[in-house]
Amino acid sequence: MCIYVIVWHMAEKAFQDAERKQLSMLARVEKRTLIWLAQRLPAWVNSDHLTMLGFVAMFAAGLLYWAASRDPRALLAVIVALAINWFGDSLDGTLARVRNRLRPRYGFYVDHITDAIGTFFLMGGLALSSYMDPFIALGLLVVYLLLSIEVYLTTYTVGSFHLSFWSFGPTELRLLLCIGNLALYFHGPMGRLFGREYRIFDIGGTIGIAGMGLMLIWSALRHTRRLYNAERLP
């Protein structure tokens, strides 16, 4: 028991928060907006409330995609759920920093485990929505989780936490989903590509798989080379 306590305190002392890098297209505007919102939230609202709100909203988005297979109006409700998810998921960390109520390890863990589970529900809803092929939805989920693993490994080994890739982050992806929902609702599920008709979300999902796959390969190669050079054997 005594040894466990000593090791625990050594781990606490050794822990160092990773450098956050947010280079997405909307990062500057989003940061100012989040700080403005955090400064005006009532005192009884804390980061845990916001994290839970974002998680529930993502779960609701998945259910609404499933419901959209029977009632297309649910696509519009998904947009509301994604907006609420952005509010909760993006604001929880900002609120902690504004109020100087930081819990780096707890916040990092809870934020990203709820993101992973929430994304599972979202992709599950898309797979059941009839607007996307279930295998494409599964492919999106797998490549998202692989890219997340790469980010977390980089955070641990390099000490740098990337919130975006190639100017795209979670906020931009939410906006793309919202635009896609509007296109589905007002113009129908089909689109033309190379003279043939495909479901719009199948086209977008395939592009998403390819894009995230390239991001994964590029990041893995870059960080492997960096770590190899940092720890060259004589």
ABEGO torsion letter per residue (X at the ends): XAAAAAAAAAAAAABBBBBBBBABAAAAAAAAAAAAAAAABBAABBAAAAAAAAAAAAAAAAAAAAAAAABAAAAAAAAAAAAAAAAAAAAAAAAAAAAGBBBAAAAAAAAAAAAAAAAAAAAAAAAAAGABBAAAAAAAAAAAAAAAAAAAAAAAAAGBBBABBGGBBAAAAAAAAAAAAAAAAAAEABBBBGGBBBBAAAAAAAAAAAAAAAAAAAAAAAAAAAAAAAABBX
